[in-house]
Amino acid sequence: MPTFITRLATVCAVGGLTLGLATPALAQTDDTDEGRDPSARCQTQIERRLGDLATAQSRVAGVEALTDAHEATINAIIDATEAGLADQSVAIAEASDRETLATLCAEIATEFRVYLVVLPQTHLTVGADRVDQAVERGEALIARLDEAIAAADAAGADIAAAQALRDEAAAHLAAAEATVDGVGDTVLTVTPASWNDGDGAAVIEASRTAVRSAHGEITAGIEDGRDAVEAIRAALDAVAT
């Protein structure tokens, strides 16, 4: 019985969803040293974003739960963003007047939206896929819980409480799965342009809410599964005495 609880907690652990919820600090502030060339400040903004994108892409490569389709889409988005920022860097270096430079520097945020779109949609897609993985593994372990309940019933134990808790755990898993259904596909359609129009922000916020809600359902499912095991143990002890 303890093995069941240990494995359920491991595969559905709250910590396993962290990447889908957390985003890096919004590093949108410029280097404001007055003595520096404005062009250099803009290049620093680009370098910061390129570094954060590379880190995100490296982390994505190690996420087992991420589907192949989602990973390919994320990589394509990051690659395109990196290429665009590289071109922006060249344009900034070649800017011949302050007005052009100011426009190009402003576009680093508005045309690429690394911190408001690309990184959040990456983290949220990973988070949604991790929920799906947790649900799949949780369902397999609930099947083992069913076996334990059946064995306890055969031994003459009162399994009503354990069965009710098992059903609640299954319901939480189903709710988690339903909550993130389509989240990855939807959030990956957001672009800097759709964010600027206002629609993209709503999609990302809804996706964030969905992943957080699913996170809570998984947590509740773990607790119910743990309680179900304890209920089986108590029922068997009652029979033995």
Secondary structure, DSSP 8 states (H G I E B T S, - for coil): -HHHHHHHHHHT-GGGGHHHH------------TTS-HHHHHHHHHHHHHHHHHHHHHHHHT-TTS-HHHHHHHHHHHHHHHHHHHHHHHHHHH--SHHHHHHHHHHHHHTT-IIIIIHHHHHHHHHHHHHHHHHHHHHHHHHHHHHHHHHHHHTT---HHHHHHHHHHHHHHHHHHHHTTTHHHHHTT--HHHHHHTHHHHHHHHHHHHHHHHHHHHHHHHHHHHHHHHHHHHHHHHHH-
